[in-house]
């Protein structure tokens, strides 16, 4: 960058690109929260699980989403042809499977992604509750101060 204007243009353009990409990162905050929860709850120490959300595979498996889970990482594959809400709900369901897999590991010593009826029902409840909590939080005007940037009221991008 040869001058301040070039750097400012680069910074502004990069922020716009990151913002657009962030709108596509479905349930990213919840995925990071599950990483943190699993690391603390199941004593993973300095090597927490890393959750990646990717398009593909799920549709081939005739599923809305599918999680492949290991101790170090988890890939949640989603069917991107679904609407955004269905994608978020499917990701929430799979995040339930991640937590359940580590809970079962604590009991049996093996990391397994269970897909029996009881596990599916539990992950369905997890999905419903997590999505309802997000919905209530984001719908409540009293929480606006937690998601907005009041310090930007005078910023050139404020509307």
Secondary structure, DSSP 8 states (H G I E B T S, - for coil): --SHHHHHHHHHHHHHHHHHHHHH-TTHHHHHHHHHHHHHHTT-TT---EEEEEESSTTTTTSSEEEEE-SSEEEEEE-TTS-HHHHHHHHHHHHHHHHHHHHHHHHHSS-----SHHHHHHHHHHHHHHHHHHHHHHH-GGGHHHHS-GGGTTSTT--
